[in-house]
Amino acid sequence: MPLNMRFRFSPAKDGLVKVLGPLETEIMQILWQDERSTVKKVHRRLSQQREIAYTTVMTTMSRLSEKGVLNRHREGLAYVYTPAISEEDFVSMVVRQVLDGLLDDYSDTAIDYMVDYLARNNPAELQRLQRAIQKRTSA
């Protein structure tokens, strides 16, 4: 898994759009589902939902390859793209990067907020966190 990927985090956006652009997210969803594709096939899928230029899809997929999220290799005249990282591993990597940044710079605030957030919104996860802490501290 490429650990050197860096992305801008936009907390106000939803889902993977927090770290990828909307089109990048759509393209990655297609590639994570299909496992391999060409620009032509991805463009065809996206064109079923809205009007989009082939060159826009091509440029976006090329940039995802440059970012290390997609692998690209030539087969005949076309590039074939495959995910360089699974969706699950990508999400884990992003969560680690975000939390590392928050905990490195704002540890007290981040921890206090996380505990308060879980107490208000998900007490079962707060209990799971308590068990995980107990397990780590007693080992």
N, C-alpha and C positions, 0 to 999 in steps of 0.2 A: 504494500500500500504506500503510495507516495505521500510522505509526511511533510514535504516542503511546500505543499499547495497553500497559497495565501489568498484570502477572499475578503472583500469588504462586507461587514455585517450591518444590515439595516433592520433594526429590531421592529420597526413599525410595519414591515411587510409580512405577508403570510407565507408559511411553509418554506420551501427551498428558495423562494424568491428573496428571502432574507440575505442569501449569500450569492445567488446566481440571478441574472436578469430574468424577466418573464419568459423570453424566447429561449434562453439557455435552459431554463427549467423544463420547458415543454420538450425541447430536444432531448434532454437527458432522460426524461420520463419515457420517451419513445425508445431510446437506446437501451435503457435498463430493462424495458419490457421485451424488445426484439433481440437484444444482445449483439446484433451487428446490422449495419445498414449503410446505404450510400446517401449522399446529399439528395439525389433524385427521389429516392423512396421517402425520406423524411419530408422533403418539400411536398410530395404528393399527399402525405398524411396531414400535414399542416394546412395545405390548400383546401382540404375538405371542410375546414372550420372557418377559414377566413382567407382573404386575399393577401398573399405574401410573395415577395420576389425571390426567385431561385437564388440570386446572388446574396441576398440577406441571410438565407439559410446556410449557404456555402461559407460565407464569412464567419458566421456565428459558430459553425461546427469547427472551422479551422482554428478559431480562437480558443474553443474548448480543448482542442488538441494541444495548443500552445500552453494552456494552463495546466495540462497534465491530467485532465478529467477524461478525455477520450484518447484512445490510440488510433493511429491512422496508418494504413498501408495501401499501396497501389495494387489493384488487380485489373490488369488490362488498362483501359483508359480512365477508370474511375478509382477514387479512393474509397476504401471500405473502413468504416469507423466502428470501433468497439469500445465499451466502457473500460477505462483504465482502473476503475474502482467501483465496487458495488454500491448501490444506493445506501445500504446499511452502514458500510464502512465510511462512505462520504459523510453521512449524518453524524456518525461517531467522531470523525475527524473535526468537523465543524464545531460540535459541542465542546470537544476538548480545547480547541483553539479559543473559543469564546470564554469558556470558564477559566482557562489558564490566564488569559488576559485580565479578566475581572479579579481573580484571586491574587494574581501577582501585584496588581495596583490598588485594589480596594477590598482586601480580604475581609475585614470586619463587616463592612457594609454589605458585601455580597452574601456572606454567610448569614448575617442577621436577616436580610431580606428573604433569602431562600427558606429559612426556617419559618418566618412569618407567613410567607406565601403558601407554603405547604400546610401550615396550621389552618389557614383560612380556606384554602381551595381544595386540598387533597390530604386529609388527615391520615388516610391509609398509607400514602407515600411517605409522610412524616414518620410514621411508625416503622416503615421499611428502612428509612434513613437511620433511625435510632438503633435498629437491630444491626445494621451494617457497621455503625460506629462501635457498638458494643463488641461485635465480632472482631473488628480490627484492633481495638484497644486491649482485648483480653488475650489476644494471640501472642 
